[in-house]
Amino acid sequence: MATEKHLRLTGISDVSWKDAIAKTIVEASKSIDYLTSLTILEQTAVINGKKIVEYRATIDLAFTIDKEREE
């Protein structure tokens, strides 16, 4: 039976929410193996005047635990 662990992460982009999510996955994959799924929990933005200047996406990122890993 596989065991899944979840992390709550927030990505930030000046382009879009989609870009914020993609950047978060890329960064997480540099140090976490076996990524399996994500759930978008929240999308927010920072506004300056009449323009969105920062997109933020908070996600729940899941990955499986490697049972074969040596301690």
Backbone as a printed PyTorch tensor [residue, N CA C, xyz], in Angstrom:
tensor([[[  0.8420,  -1.1710,   0.0000],
         [  0.0000,   0.0000,   0.0000],
         [  0.8930,   1.2420,   0.0000]],

        [[  0.5600,   2.2020,  -0.8450],
         [  1.3330,   3.4380,  -0.9380],
         [  0.8550,   4.4400,   0.1090]],

        [[  1.7870,   5.2530,   0.5580],
         [  1.4690,   6.3240,   1.4920],
         [  1.7480,   7.6420,   0.8010]],

        [[  0.8150,   8.5620,   0.9200],
         [  0.9540,   9.8690,   0.2920],
         [  1.1420,  10.9390,   1.3560]],

        [[  1.9930,  11.8740,   1.0690],
         [  2.2030,  13.0140,   1.9550],
         [  1.7810,  14.2710,   1.2030]],

        [[  1.3130,  15.2870,   1.9430],
         [  0.8300,  16.5180,   1.3170],
         [  1.5610,  17.7310,   1.8770]],

        [[  1.8590,  18.6610,   0.9790],
         [  2.4550,  19.9390,   1.3570],
         [  1.5730,  21.0670,   0.8390]],

        [[  1.4590,  22.1150,   1.6220],
         [  0.7380,  23.3040,   1.1840],
         [  1.7890,  24.3400,   0.7840]],

        [[  1.7510,  24.7490,  -0.4840],
         [  2.7460,  25.6670,  -1.0280],
         [  2.0520,  26.8330,  -1.7280]],

        [[  2.7030,  27.9850,  -1.7380],
         [  2.1820,  29.1440,  -2.4620],
         [  3.2020,  29.5870,  -3.4940]],

        [[  2.7730,  29.6350,  -4.7550],
         [  3.6200,  30.1090,  -5.8400],
         [  3.2300,  31.5220,  -6.2280]],

        [[  4.2070,  32.2680,  -6.7100],
         [  3.9880,  33.6640,  -7.0670],
         [  4.5170,  33.9100,  -8.4820]],

        [[  3.7460,  34.6700,  -9.2580],
         [  4.1460,  35.0140, -10.6220],
         [  3.6470,  36.4080, -10.9660]],

        [[  4.3460,  37.0670, -11.8660],
         [  3.8560,  38.3480, -12.3650],
         [  3.1500,  38.1780, -13.7080]],

        [[  2.9600,  36.9080, -14.1340],
         [  2.3430,  36.6090, -15.4300],
         [  0.8950,  36.1260, -15.2820]],

        [[  0.6910,  35.0420, -14.4860],
         [ -0.6510,  34.4580, -14.3640],
         [ -0.6950,  33.4610, -13.2040]],

        [[ -1.9160,  33.0310, -12.8510],
         [ -2.0620,  32.0000, -11.8270],
         [ -1.4930,  30.6800, -12.3390]],

        [[ -1.7260,  30.3940, -13.6180],
         [ -1.2000,  29.1600, -14.2070],
         [  0.3270,  29.1290, -14.1060]],

        [[  0.9680,  30.2510, -14.3780],
         [  2.4260,  30.3440, -14.2880],
         [  2.8910,  30.1670, -12.8430]],

        [[  2.1540,  30.7250, -11.8960],
         [  2.5030,  30.5720, -10.4780],
         [  2.4650,  29.1000, -10.0770]],

        [[  1.4500,  28.3850, -10.5330],
         [  1.3210,  26.9540, -10.2290],
         [  2.4560,  26.1720, -10.8780]],

        [[  2.7200,  26.4440, -12.1520],
         [  3.7820,  25.7280, -12.8660],
         [  5.1400,  25.9470, -12.2080]],

        [[  5.4340,  27.1870, -11.8150],
         [  6.7120,  27.4790, -11.1580],
         [  6.8250,  26.7490,  -9.8220]],

        [[  5.7250,  26.6480,  -9.1000],
         [  5.7340,  25.9540,  -7.8180],
         [  6.0530,  24.4750,  -8.0000]],

        [[  5.4630,  23.8580,  -9.0070],
         [  5.7170,  22.4440,  -9.2850],
         [  7.1720,  22.2340,  -9.6870]],

        [[  7.7010,  23.0930, -10.5360],
         [  9.0940,  22.9720, -10.9690],
         [ 10.0360,  23.0870,  -9.7700]],

        [[  9.8140,  24.0740,  -8.9310],
         [ 10.6810,  24.2610,  -7.7580],
         [ 10.5690,  23.0860,  -6.7840]],

        [[  9.3490,  22.6260,  -6.5260],
         [  9.1550,  21.5080,  -5.5940],
         [  9.8180,  20.2380,  -6.1250]],

        [[  9.7430,  20.0260,  -7.4390],
         [ 10.3060,  18.7940,  -8.0140],
         [ 11.8290,  18.7450,  -7.9270]],

        [[ 12.4660,  19.8730,  -7.6510],
         [ 13.9210,  19.8860,  -7.4970],
         [ 14.3680,  19.1770,  -6.2180]],

        [[ 13.4900,  19.1400,  -5.2120],
         [ 13.8760,  18.5200,  -3.9400],
         [ 12.9180,  17.4280,  -3.4650]],

        [[ 11.8140,  17.2270,  -4.1690],
         [ 10.8340,  16.2090,  -3.7720],
         [ 10.6210,  15.2450,  -4.9350]],

        [[ 10.7970,  13.9640,  -4.6790],
         [ 10.5600,  12.9390,  -5.6920],
         [  9.1230,  12.4230,  -5.5950]],

        [[  8.6780,  11.7680,  -6.6480],
         [  7.4080,  11.0480,  -6.6870],
         [  6.1850,  11.9610,  -6.5230]],

        [[  6.2160,  13.1590,  -7.1120],
         [  5.0320,  14.0220,  -7.1020],
         [  3.8990,  13.3040,  -7.8260]],

        [[  2.7030,  13.3700,  -7.2470],
         [  1.5970,  12.6240,  -7.8430],
         [  0.4040,  13.4810,  -8.2460]],

        [[  0.0890,  14.5150,  -7.4740],
         [ -1.0930,  15.3080,  -7.8080],
         [ -1.0620,  16.6410,  -7.0790]],

        [[ -1.9540,  17.5220,  -7.5000],
         [ -2.0950,  18.7860,  -6.7970],
         [ -3.5560,  19.1930,  -6.7880]],

        [[ -3.9040,  19.9650,  -5.7750],
         [ -5.2260,  20.5650,  -5.6670],
         [ -5.0190,  22.0600,  -5.4940]],

        [[ -5.7010,  22.8410,  -6.3050],
         [ -5.6060,  24.2930,  -6.1710],
         [ -6.5300,  24.7000,  -5.0270]],

        [[ -5.9370,  25.2740,  -3.9840],
         [ -6.6950,  25.6600,  -2.7990],
         [ -7.1920,  27.0980,  -2.8760]],

        [[ -6.3560,  27.9850,  -3.4170],
         [ -6.7140,  29.3930,  -3.4110],
         [ -5.9260,  30.1370,  -4.4840]],

        [[ -6.5780,  31.0990,  -5.1150],
         [ -5.9100,  31.9730,  -6.0640],
         [ -6.1830,  33.4080,  -5.6190]],

        [[ -5.1130,  34.1640,  -5.4230],
         [ -5.2390,  35.5540,  -5.0030],
         [ -4.3140,  36.4040,  -5.8690]],

        [[ -4.4450,  37.7120,  -5.7230],
         [ -3.6030,  38.6130,  -6.5030],
         [ -3.3380,  39.8830,  -5.7190]],

        [[ -2.2290,  40.5250,  -6.0860],
         [ -1.8750,  41.8260,  -5.5340],
         [ -2.1590,  42.8510,  -6.6260]],

        [[ -2.8380,  43.9220,  -6.2480],
         [ -3.2170,  44.9570,  -7.2030],
         [ -2.4710,  46.2390,  -6.8810]],

        [[ -1.9930,  46.8950,  -7.9270],
         [ -1.3770,  48.2160,  -7.7930],
         [ -2.1410,  49.1470,  -8.7280]],

        [[ -2.9290,  50.0230,  -8.1380],
         [ -3.7870,  50.8790,  -8.9630],
         [ -4.9000,  50.0610,  -9.5700]],

        [[ -4.9440,  49.9940, -10.8960],
         [ -5.9820,  49.2270, -11.5970],
         [ -5.4330,  47.9540, -12.2350]],

        [[ -4.2150,  47.5850, -11.8650],
         [ -3.5550,  46.4670, -12.5370],
         [ -3.1240,  45.3960, -11.5360]],

        [[ -3.2840,  44.1310, -11.9520],
         [ -2.7520,  43.0130, -11.1570],
         [ -1.2460,  42.9700, -11.3900]],

        [[ -0.4850,  43.0210, -10.2990],
         [  0.9750,  43.0160, -10.4120],
         [  1.6000,  41.7190,  -9.9130]],

        [[  0.8120,  40.9040,  -9.2140],
         [  1.3320,  39.6410,  -8.6900],
         [  0.1950,  38.6420,  -8.5310]],

        [[  0.3790,  37.4680,  -9.1250],
         [ -0.5840,  36.3790,  -9.0130],
         [ -0.0480,  35.3790,  -7.9990]],

        [[ -0.9100,  34.9240,  -7.0930],
         [ -0.5070,  33.9440,  -6.0830],
         [ -1.4530,  32.7500,  -6.1380]],

        [[ -0.8810,  31.5650,  -6.1310],
         [ -1.6690,  30.3330,  -6.1500],
         [ -1.1960,  29.4390,  -5.0160]],

        [[ -2.1100,  29.1050,  -4.1250],
         [ -1.7970,  28.1740,  -3.0420],
         [ -2.3180,  26.8060,  -3.4340]],

        [[ -1.4320,  25.8110,  -3.3670],
         [ -1.7940,  24.4540,  -3.7810],
         [ -1.4790,  23.4540,  -2.6800]],

        [[ -2.1730,  22.3320,  -2.7460],
         [ -1.8580,  21.1610,  -1.9270],
         [ -1.1600,  20.2020,  -2.8740]],

        [[  0.1080,  19.9600,  -2.6470],
         [  0.9100,  19.1110,  -3.5200],
         [  1.1210,  17.7620,  -2.8400]],

        [[  0.8110,  16.6940,  -3.5450],
         [  0.9270,  15.3500,  -2.9840],
         [  2.0930,  14.5950,  -3.6160]],

        [[  2.7280,  13.7650,  -2.7980],
         [  3.7780,  12.8790,  -3.2980],
         [  3.7580,  11.5970,  -2.4930]],

        [[  4.2410,  10.5110,  -3.1080],
         [  4.2570,   9.2250,  -2.4140],
         [  5.5600,   9.0710,  -1.6440]],

        [[  5.4710,   8.3240,  -0.5590],
         [  6.6250,   8.0290,   0.2800],
         [  7.3420,   6.8200,  -0.3060]],

        [[  8.6480,   6.9050,  -0.4400],
         [  9.4580,   5.8080,  -0.9610],
         [  9.7590,   4.8290,   0.1600]],

        [[  9.0990,   3.6900,   0.1480],
         [  9.2880,   2.6760,   1.1950],
         [ 10.6540,   1.9970,   1.1050]],

        [[ 11.2700,   2.0390,  -0.0710],
         [ 12.5430,   1.3670,  -0.2820],
         [ 13.7360,   2.2360,   0.1010]],

        [[ 13.4930,   3.4650,   0.4380],
         [ 14.5530,   4.4120,   0.7680],
         [ 15.3030,   3.9780,   2.0310]],

        [[ 16.6220,   4.0620,   1.9350],
         [ 17.4390,   3.7340,   3.0960],
         [ 17.4540,   4.9100,   4.0360]],

        [[ 17.4470,   4.6270,   5.3180],
         [ 17.4630,   5.7030,   6.3190],
         [ 18.8480,   6.1350,   6.6390]]])
